[in-house]
């Protein structure tokens, strides 16, 4: 069912964001349990190998799918009657493309493993798991376009919980070592393949039922490829920004350093959950508001959104030490100093999405790819240049800098090249600067006081109260604005979409 006009108020945005966020929190609890289990069942080196493998899976996920998930999302939002035909054309193409990807991955598994510092079988399995995840990713984007936030969140939590149980059991069935790489990481690899294979098979059946009534259409396939393929450099560069630094660290510093760095990002993943939840809720609503030229409402909601994100980021920074010790214990304490940098990097990630959505709306996918590719190349070059001199921790700073570069590029493209009515940049930058300054103040106060309990009662609890009140006020303000300015309904009634 296409969304009605009354479904796209800022209050509706926060409702769907809340659904995604609650699902992300539940999945995050499972994720934290997973990290806690893995850091106790695996050595630092095995944990590093596993996290590098998972990072490469996300990168290959873009290659084996050609970013057609974005085309599915976009075409559904156009509210046409031939979506089943479009989806069938995409699915049949991806079936043929899968055979090609499995073939080259098998024959090139040796060189691929040498480059990634992975076993050849493990390198091949990165491509296999990426292929298995294609139906999941298509369904994720389709549910996002349909505003099925609650259903997607429940499905995600169920999958992650099953994966934790299966992966942990598989690891325990393998012999353990005290240090180094003993092969236990394969337990989680095989568990990931089995669980995602089962869920994706179920979702593929659902997708095919939606697509079955429609005929294959070359014009639809051309549309999908024209939209998705130019975005491959963008998606690939985005994943490189988020994950390829772990591969570089493993190449230059070894599995142990990759494990420590990955652990810091796993702790900072709390912020990632919030950003992803907000973006999943925001994109379809931004598109509908932009269709109706509700520019002021876009600006107000985006600015309020930035305030909420900064407040959440500061809460995470406040309790980063506690989270880290809970999840990894003393073995991973070396990674603590870079967690605040990771958290603020995710805030910068939100900032660039505020402006890249304009290019997405206008189908200027080549511009999105150009900006992200530039930032990705800068990130890789800086990592190879700086990590040998300053260690793995500098990768967190290069990632933050690259996200800020991407933000600046997308803002410039949207405002001056596309001449879009963009959200004013100074309030967004102001909240980000405030968040960075407050994060630095929190770290300084913790170091200056030293005593853990004194810091907790003198700094963390009062700051938590202030941040909570601030976030609640921003949320209520957004809801009040939404109720006061519900847009008029379209003269054309909403139409039923394919199930």
SVG drawing of the C-alpha trace seen along z (x, -y; Angstrom):
<svg xmlns="http://www.w3.org/2000/svg" viewBox="-9 -28 65 58">
<polyline fill="none" stroke="black" stroke-width="0.4" points="0.0,0.0 1.4,-3.4 1.7,-5.8 -1.0,-8.4 -0.1,-12.1 -0.8,-12.0 1.7,-9.2 4.7,-11.4 4.6,-14.0 7.8,-14.3 5.8,-12.5 5.4,-9.6 9.1,-9.7 9.9,-9.3 7.4,-6.5 9.1,-4.5 12.5,-5.5 11.3,-4.3 10.3,-1.0 13.7,-0.6 15.5,-1.8 13.7,0.6 14.5,3.4 18.1,2.2 18.3,2.1 17.0,5.6 19.3,6.7 22.1,4.7 21.5,6.6 21.9,9.8 24.9,8.3 26.6,7.3 25.9,10.8 27.6,12.1 30.6,9.9 30.8,10.9 30.6,14.6 33.1,14.3 35.7,12.4 35.6,15.1 35.5,18.1 38.1,16.8 41.6,15.4 42.3,11.8 43.8,13.2 40.9,15.4 38.5,12.6 40.5,10.3 40.4,12.9 36.6,13.3 35.9,9.5 38.1,9.0 36.2,11.8 32.9,10.2 34.1,6.9 35.0,8.4 31.6,10.0 29.9,6.6 32.2,5.3 31.5,8.3 27.8,7.9 27.8,4.7 29.7,6.5 27.5,9.6 24.3,7.5 25.3,4.4 23.4,2.4 20.1,3.3 18.6,3.2 18.5,-0.6 16.8,-0.3 14.1,1.9 13.5,-0.7 13.4,-3.6 11.0,-1.9 8.6,-0.9 8.5,-4.5 7.5,-5.7 4.1,-4.1 3.5,-2.5 1.4,0.6 4.1,2.7 6.4,3.3 6.0,7.1 7.4,7.0 10.3,4.9 11.1,7.2 10.9,10.3 13.4,8.7 15.8,8.0 15.5,11.5 16.1,13.3 19.1,11.2 20.6,11.8 20.1,15.5 22.3,15.5 24.8,13.1 25.2,15.4 26.5,18.3 29.1,15.9 30.2,14.7 30.5,18.3 32.7,19.3 35.3,16.5 35.4,16.7 36.2,20.4 39.0,20.1 40.5,17.0 40.2,18.1 44.0,18.5 45.0,15.0 42.1,13.5 43.1,15.2 46.7,14.0 45.6,10.4 43.2,10.5 45.5,12.5 42.8,15.2 42.8,18.9 41.6,19.6 38.5,21.4 37.6,18.5 38.2,16.1 35.8,18.1 33.2,18.2 33.2,14.4 31.6,14.4 29.3,17.3 27.9,15.6 27.6,12.3 25.4,14.1 23.3,15.8 22.5,12.3 21.2,10.9 17.5,11.9 17.8,10.5 19.1,7.2 16.4,6.9 13.7,7.6 15.2,5.1 15.0,2.3 11.5,3.3 10.2,3.4 11.8,0.0 9.9,-1.5 6.7,0.1 7.3,-1.5 7.1,2.0 9.5,1.0 8.0,3.2 8.0,6.4 11.6,5.8 12.9,5.2 11.3,8.4 12.7,10.4 16.2,9.0 16.1,9.7 15.0,13.3 17.8,13.9 20.5,12.4 19.4,14.4 19.4,17.7 22.8,16.9 24.2,16.3 23.0,19.7 24.1,21.6 27.5,19.8 28.4,20.2 27.5,23.9 29.6,24.5 32.6,22.7 32.3,24.8 32.4,28.0 35.9,27.0 39.2,27.4 40.4,24.2 43.8,22.6 45.2,20.1 46.6,17.7 47.1,17.2 44.8,18.6 43.5,22.1 40.6,22.3 37.7,21.7 36.6,18.7 35.3,21.1 32.5,22.0 30.9,18.6 31.6,18.6 29.7,21.9 27.0,20.7 26.6,17.5 26.3,19.4 23.7,21.8 21.4,19.3 21.5,16.7 20.9,19.4 17.8,20.5 16.4,17.0 17.2,15.9 15.6,19.0 12.4,18.0 12.6,14.4 13.4,15.4 10.1,17.3 8.3,14.2 10.0,12.0 9.1,14.4 5.5,14.5 5.4,10.7 7.2,10.8 5.4,13.9 2.4,12.0 4.6,9.7 6.4,10.5 10.2,10.1 10.9,6.7 14.2,5.5 13.2,1.9 12.8,2.6 16.1,4.3 17.8,1.4 16.2,-1.0 17.5,1.1 21.0,1.4 21.1,-2.3 20.1,-3.2 22.1,-0.6 25.4,-0.2 26.4,-3.9 25.9,-3.6 28.3,-0.6 31.3,-2.9 29.3,-4.8 28.2,-1.7 31.6,-0.1 33.4,-3.2 31.0,-3.4 31.8,0.1 35.5,-0.5 35.3,-3.5 33.5,-1.5 35.4,1.9 38.4,2.0 40.6,0.4 40.4,3.7 41.9,5.5 44.7,2.9 45.4,3.2 45.6,7.0 48.0,6.7 50.2,4.1 49.8,4.8 48.6,8.4 45.5,10.2 45.8,9.0 45.7,5.3 42.8,6.0 40.9,7.7 41.4,4.7 40.4,2.2 37.3,4.3 36.4,4.5 36.4,0.7 34.0,0.5 31.8,3.2 31.4,1.1 30.8,-2.0 28.2,0.0 25.6,-1.2 25.8,-4.5 25.6,-2.7 22.3,-1.2 20.8,-4.6 22.1,-6.1 20.9,-3.2 17.5,-3.2 17.0,-6.9 18.2,-6.6 15.9,-3.6 12.9,-5.6 14.0,-8.9 14.7,-8.0 11.1,-7.1 9.6,-9.9 12.2,-12.4 11.2,-11.2 7.5,-11.8 8.0,-15.2 10.3,-16.2 7.6,-15.1 5.3,-17.6 8.0,-20.3 7.7,-20.4 11.2,-21.8 10.8,-23.6 9.6,-20.4 12.5,-18.5 14.9,-21.1 13.2,-21.2 13.2,-17.4 16.8,-17.0 18.0,-19.6 16.0,-18.0 17.3,-14.6 20.9,-15.9 20.3,-17.1 18.9,-13.7 21.9,-11.9 24.4,-14.1 22.7,-13.4 22.8,-9.6 26.4,-9.8 27.4,-11.6 25.5,-8.9 27.5,-6.2 30.8,-8.1 29.9,-8.5 29.6,-4.7 32.1,-3.5 34.5,-2.2 31.7,-0.2 30.5,1.2 34.0,2.2 34.8,4.0 31.4,5.7 31.9,7.0 35.6,7.8 37.2,7.6 40.9,6.7 42.1,8.4 40.6,5.7 41.1,2.7 43.9,1.3 41.2,0.3 39.3,-2.0 40.8,-5.4 39.5,-5.2 35.8,-4.4 34.8,-8.1 36.3,-8.8 34.3,-5.9 31.1,-7.2 31.5,-10.7 32.3,-9.2 28.8,-7.7 27.4,-11.2 29.4,-12.5 27.9,-9.6 24.4,-10.9 25.5,-14.4 26.4,-13.3 23.2,-11.4 21.2,-14.6 22.6,-16.0 23.3,-12.9 19.5,-12.1 19.0,-15.1 21.2,-13.4 19.4,-10.1 16.0,-11.8 17.1,-13.4 18.6,-10.0 22.0,-11.6 23.6,-8.4 26.9,-9.2 27.4,-12.3 26.8,-10.2 29.4,-7.7 31.9,-10.4 31.8,-12.0 32.0,-8.7 34.7,-7.3 36.9,-10.4 36.4,-9.9 37.1,-6.2 40.3,-6.6 41.5,-9.3 40.8,-6.9 42.7,-4.0 45.7,-6.2 45.8,-7.7 45.6,-4.4 48.4,-2.8 50.5,-5.9 49.8,-6.5 49.2,-3.1 52.9,-2.0 54.0,-5.1 51.2,-5.7 49.6,-2.2 46.1,-0.9 44.4,-3.7 45.1,-6.3 42.6,-4.5 39.7,-5.8 40.9,-9.4 41.2,-8.8 37.7,-7.4 36.3,-10.4 38.1,-12.8 36.9,-10.9 33.3,-11.1 33.6,-14.8 35.1,-15.1 32.2,-13.2 29.8,-15.4 31.4,-18.5 31.3,-17.1 27.6,-16.0 26.7,-19.4 28.5,-21.2 27.0,-19.0 23.4,-19.4 23.6,-23.1 25.6,-24.5 25.5,-21.9 22.0,-20.5 20.7,-23.8 18.5,-21.9 16.8,-23.7 19.2,-22.0 18.9,-22.0 21.0,-24.9 24.4,-23.5 25.4,-25.7 23.0,-24.2 24.1,-20.7 27.8,-21.6 27.2,-23.4 25.6,-20.3 28.4,-18.2 31.1,-20.5 29.3,-20.6 29.2,-16.8 33.0,-16.6 33.8,-19.2 31.6,-17.5 33.2,-14.1 36.6,-15.5 35.5,-17.0 34.1,-13.6 37.4,-11.9 39.4,-14.6 37.2,-14.5 37.6,-10.7 41.4,-10.9 41.6,-13.8 39.5,-12.2 40.9,-8.7 38.7,-7.0 36.0,-4.9 33.2,-5.3 33.8,-9.0 33.7,-9.6 30.4,-7.7 28.6,-9.7 30.3,-13.1 30.3,-13.2 28.3,-10.4 25.0,-10.4 24.5,-14.2 25.5,-14.3 23.2,-11.5 20.3,-13.3 21.0,-16.5 21.3,-14.6 18.2,-12.6 16.1,-15.8 17.6,-17.4 16.8,-14.4 13.2,-14.1 12.6,-17.8 13.9,-17.5 11.7,-14.5 8.6,-16.2 9.3,-19.3 9.4,-17.3 6.2,-15.5 4.4,-18.8 5.6,-20.3 4.3,-17.2 0.9,-17.5 0.7,-21.2 1.7,-20.9 0.2,-17.7 0.2,-18.2 -2.9,-18.1 -3.8,-14.9 -3.1,-14.4 -6.1,-14.7 -5.3,-11.2 -6.0,-8.5 -3.2,-6.2 -3.1,-3.0 -2.6,0.6 0.8,2.0 1.7,5.6 1.8,7.7"/>
</svg>
